[in-house]
Amino acid sequence: MTALAALTGHYLRASFSNKFSLVFSALQPFLYLVLFGPLFDRSGVGSWDVLVPGLLVQLGLTSAGMAGFGIVFDHRFGVLERMRVTPVSRVTLLLGRVLRDSVVLLVQAVAIIAAGYALGLRAPLAGALGALLLITVLAVGLASLSYTAALTMRQELFAPVMSTVVVPLMLLSGALLPMSLAPAWLDVLSRLTPFRYAVEGMRALFAGSYTSSALVWGVVVSLAFAVLGVTLGTRRFQTENA
């Protein structure tokens, strides 16, 4: 635990010292919020409490989902190999990065929600706090799988592959438009991704529906996704150059 705290603190200091990276990774959801949000709110399709949860999942995909970029560079320049010869376990090496990514995403998510309130969001505070907790759980799974992918595929493939995967996952989650508007085949396809359940769970929280089935499914699927991500990431770290 001491090593984990030290590693997480080290990674956090490095992340928060790079203000440009923190802002840039949250820029796309923020632009959607400012430029698309007013149009969405006036369209009759939904309101701010529908859009903001979707943008939180979009933020998770573009921030924690692309976390593997960091380990690609660490691997390329030998940083990862030097850390592996230390007494710190490889599981701790993974979790230190994952916790850093989750904290960074949490800070970015707070900024998105605060901007949403400024623009017209009227979600209950308890719902907003619950959504922050849910997106943090989702970030654990996303970051873990991102590191797994970065260590599994060739380094030069990670960026184009992940950039290509993120967009359809975001659209299928219903982040920008509710999937209730989709044709049947697209609705079924979206239910095969965990992100739709996370979006709908957070929308239930923002609506104050704390006992709805959408929230239950959102919590269960997000927890299962996080466990799966950490399990796969742990195995990959343990077998990498074992």
C-alpha positions as a printed NumPy array, in Angstrom:
array([[  0.   ,   0.   ,   0.   ],
       [  2.909,   2.356,   0.722],
       [  4.389,   1.685,  -2.696],
       [  0.975,   2.146,  -4.316],
       [  0.444,   5.488,  -2.566],
       [  3.942,   6.655,  -3.516],
       [  3.503,   5.651,  -7.153],
       [  0.057,   7.197,  -7.421],
       [  1.331,  10.413,  -5.865],
       [  4.279,  10.48 ,  -8.27 ],
       [  2.039,   9.998, -11.305],
       [ -0.447,  12.596, -10.042],
       [  2.252,  15.214,  -9.542],
       [  3.484,  14.584, -13.074],
       [ -0.06 ,  14.807, -14.485],
       [ -1.097,  17.982, -12.671],
       [  2.165,  19.686, -13.552],
       [  1.112,  19.368, -17.216],
       [ -1.931,  21.642, -17.231],
       [ -2.162,  21.616, -21.036],
       [ -2.648,  17.851, -21.15 ],
       [ -5.377,  17.982, -18.483],
       [ -7.291,  20.656, -20.352],
       [ -6.776,  19.192, -23.82 ],
       [ -8.077,  15.717, -22.909],
       [-11.316,  17.293, -21.606],
       [-11.607,  19.82 , -24.428],
       [-13.851,  17.786, -26.742],
       [-16.627,  17.086, -24.174],
       [-16.417,  20.708, -23.013],
       [-16.878,  21.99 , -26.572],
       [-19.87 ,  19.682, -27.018],
       [-21.279,  21.061, -23.779],
       [-20.877,  24.715, -24.8  ],
       [-21.596,  24.506, -28.541],
       [-23.979,  21.55 , -28.805],
       [-25.658,  21.779, -25.399],
       [-27.853,  24.846, -26.022],
       [-29.053,  23.374, -29.333],
       [-29.729,  20.012, -27.668],
       [-31.669,  21.663, -24.853],
       [-33.883,  23.592, -27.295],
       [-34.411,  20.646, -29.676],
       [-36.963,  18.84 , -27.511],
       [-34.897,  15.625, -27.707],
       [-33.547,  16.034, -24.215],
       [-32.236,  18.516, -21.676],
       [-29.012,  19.192, -19.816],
       [-29.58 ,  16.288, -17.417],
       [-29.616,  13.985, -20.459],
       [-26.596,  15.485, -22.234],
       [-24.187,  15.995, -19.329],
       [-24.124,  12.301, -18.252],
       [-23.395,  11.352, -21.853],
       [-20.529,  13.826, -21.98 ],
       [-19.088,  12.296, -18.806],
       [-18.884,   8.93 , -20.546],
       [-17.404,  10.629, -23.613],
       [-14.817,  12.174, -21.289],
       [-14.059,   8.742, -19.848],
       [-13.469,   7.307, -23.318],
       [-11.256,  10.164, -24.47 ],
       [ -9.335,  10.517, -21.193],
       [ -9.018,   7.208, -19.315],
       [ -9.659,   5.224, -22.494],
       [ -6.564,   6.719, -24.106],
       [ -4.376,   6.372, -21.003],
       [ -2.288,   3.717, -22.735],
       [ -0.501,   6.46 , -24.671],
       [  1.623,   7.09 , -21.587],
       [  2.782,   3.532, -21.21 ],
       [  3.566,   3.304, -24.931],
       [  6.138,   6.065, -24.495],
       [  7.418,   4.587, -21.204],
       [  7.889,   1.255, -22.952],
       [  9.598,   2.85 , -25.956],
       [ 12.129,   4.801, -23.884],
       [ 12.861,   2.041, -21.353],
       [ 11.103,   3.634, -18.358],
       [  8.819,   0.642, -17.864],
       [ 11.717,  -1.832, -17.942],
       [ 13.624,   0.155, -15.311],
       [ 10.582,   0.209, -13.042],
       [ 10.113,  -3.541, -13.42 ],
       [ 13.507,  -4.286, -11.823],
       [ 12.448,  -2.483,  -8.623],
       [ 10.93 ,  -4.473,  -5.71 ],
       [  7.496,  -3.008,  -6.497],
       [  5.061,  -5.623,  -7.809],
       [  3.794,  -5.315, -11.35 ],
       [  0.217,  -5.168, -10.077],
       [  1.16 ,  -2.064,  -8.093],
       [  2.758,  -0.582, -11.219],
       [ -0.586,  -0.986, -12.992],
       [ -2.807,   0.201, -10.143],
       [ -0.676,   3.291,  -9.52 ],
       [ -1.306,   4.402, -13.093],
       [ -4.984,   3.443, -13.008],
       [ -5.639,   5.367,  -9.798],
       [ -3.88 ,   8.401, -11.258],
       [ -6.057,   8.236, -14.371],
       [ -9.206,   7.882, -12.254],
       [ -8.349,  10.926, -10.128],
       [ -7.535,  12.998, -13.22 ],
       [-10.842,  11.989, -14.809],
       [-12.687,  12.823, -11.589],
       [-11.257,  16.36 , -11.584],
       [-12.179,  16.813, -15.25 ],
       [-15.682,  15.452, -14.624],
       [-16.227,  17.915, -11.771],
       [-15.308,  20.741, -14.164],
       [-17.758,  19.457, -16.803],
       [-20.596,  19.192, -14.265],
       [-19.836,  22.648, -12.865],
       [-19.966,  24.092, -16.398],
       [-23.234,  22.22 , -16.936],
       [-24.783,  23.859, -13.864],
       [-23.64 ,  27.247, -15.144],
       [-25.361,  26.595, -18.479],
       [-28.662,  25.364, -17.074],
       [-28.256,  21.904, -15.544],
       [-30.567,  21.452, -12.541],
       [-29.69 ,  17.951, -11.349],
       [-29.828,  17.193,  -7.597],
       [-26.46 ,  17.367,  -5.862],
       [-26.745,  13.759,  -4.649],
       [-27.291,  12.619,  -8.214],
       [-24.267,  14.553,  -9.464],
       [-22.074,  13.068,  -6.721],
       [-23.347,   9.583,  -7.55 ],
       [-22.539,  10.152, -11.221],
       [-18.991,  11.179, -10.28 ],
       [-18.588,   7.943,  -8.35 ],
       [-19.965,   5.884, -11.232],
       [-17.716,   7.502, -13.855],
       [-14.718,   6.931, -11.573],
       [-15.52 ,   3.213, -11.392],
       [-15.868,   3.133, -15.162],
       [-12.527,   4.931, -15.506],
       [-10.778,   2.149, -13.582],
       [-11.904,  -0.391, -16.161],
       [-11.206,   1.897, -19.118],
       [ -7.675,   2.785, -18.022],
       [ -6.835,  -0.844, -17.205],
       [ -8.02 ,  -2.054, -20.619],
       [ -6.194,   0.81 , -22.313],
       [ -2.917,  -0.277, -20.707],
       [ -3.668,  -3.883, -21.619],
       [ -4.173,  -2.907, -25.261],
       [ -1.03 ,  -0.752, -25.282],
       [  1.105,  -3.646, -24.029],
       [ -0.533,  -6.214, -26.32 ],
       [ -0.476,  -4.579, -29.756],
       [  2.446,  -3.093, -31.63 ],
       [  3.286,   0.363, -30.329],
       [  2.629,   2.144, -33.616],
       [ -0.868,   0.618, -33.827],
       [ -2.177,   1.786, -30.471],
       [ -3.019,   5.381, -31.445],
       [ -4.911,   4.67 , -34.7  ],
       [ -6.714,   1.614, -33.318],
       [ -7.879,   3.271, -30.109],
       [ -8.831,   6.503, -31.859],
       [-10.95 ,   4.466, -34.267],
       [-12.612,   2.412, -31.514],
       [-13.495,   5.356, -29.251],
       [-15.845,   7.096, -31.709],
       [-18.27 ,   4.178, -32.359],
       [-18.285,   3.287, -28.662],
       [-19.24 ,   6.86 , -27.812],
       [-22.014,   6.933, -30.408],
       [-23.357,   3.515, -29.384],
       [-23.464,   4.591, -25.733],
       [-26.13 ,   7.161, -26.535],
       [-23.925,   9.902, -25.139],
       [-25.089,  12.537, -27.622],
       [-28.598,  11.29 , -28.414],
       [-30.741,   8.811, -26.44 ],
       [-30.679,   5.352, -28.013],
       [-34.479,   5.257, -27.693],
       [-34.421,   7.234, -30.952],
       [-32.345,   4.58 , -32.728],
       [-33.653,   1.866, -35.077],
       [-34.044,  -1.586, -33.549],
       [-30.774,  -3.037, -34.884],
       [-28.753,  -0.095, -33.571],
       [-30.52 ,  -0.259, -30.22 ],
       [-29.608,  -3.955, -29.884],
       [-26.001,  -3.27 , -30.881],
       [-25.688,  -0.53 , -28.291],
       [-26.83 ,  -2.9  , -25.535],
       [-23.751,  -5.032, -26.184],
       [-21.499,  -2.236, -24.88 ],
       [-21.133,  -1.393, -21.176],
       [-21.157,   2.331, -21.829],
       [-24.846,   2.537, -22.657],
       [-25.694,   1.175, -19.206],
       [-23.319,   3.659, -17.589],
       [-24.909,   6.562, -19.491],
       [-28.445,   5.497, -18.594],
       [-27.454,   4.92 , -14.972],
       [-26.002,   8.405, -14.694],
       [-29.06 ,   9.904, -16.371],
       [-31.186,   8.213, -13.726],
       [-28.987,   9.764, -11.031],
       [-29.254,  13.219, -12.595],
       [-33.033,  12.78 , -12.732],
       [-33.14 ,  11.809,  -9.045],
       [-34.339,   8.252,  -9.801],
       [-32.189,   6.467,  -7.232],
       [-34.111,   3.175,  -7.257],
       [-34.624,   2.778, -11.01 ],
       [-33.586,  -0.361, -12.906],
       [-31.428,   1.818, -15.189],
       [-29.312,   2.841, -12.206],
       [-29.037,  -0.732, -10.936],
       [-27.876,  -1.952, -14.341],
       [-25.485,   0.992, -14.643],
       [-23.84 ,   0.2  , -11.316],
       [-23.663,  -3.57 , -11.897],
       [-22.279,  -3.31 , -15.426],
       [-19.757,  -0.589, -14.489],
       [-18.473,  -2.619, -11.524],
       [-18.207,  -5.753, -13.659],
       [-16.389,  -3.761, -16.351],
       [-13.915,  -2.402, -13.789],
       [-13.229,  -5.881, -12.372],
       [-12.729,  -7.282, -15.873],
       [-10.401,  -4.44 , -16.844],
       [ -8.24 ,  -4.717, -13.717],
       [ -8.09 ,  -8.522, -14.054],
       [ -6.949,  -8.396, -17.676],
       [ -4.543,  -5.551, -16.985],
       [ -3.022,  -7.369, -14.014],
       [ -2.463, -10.523, -16.057],
       [ -0.88 ,  -8.554, -18.879],
       [  1.476,  -6.726, -16.54 ],
       [  2.462,  -9.993, -14.87 ],
       [  3.204, -11.799, -18.124],
       [  4.927,  -8.882, -19.889],
       [  8.563,  -9.977, -20.199],
       [  8.048, -12.406, -17.305]])
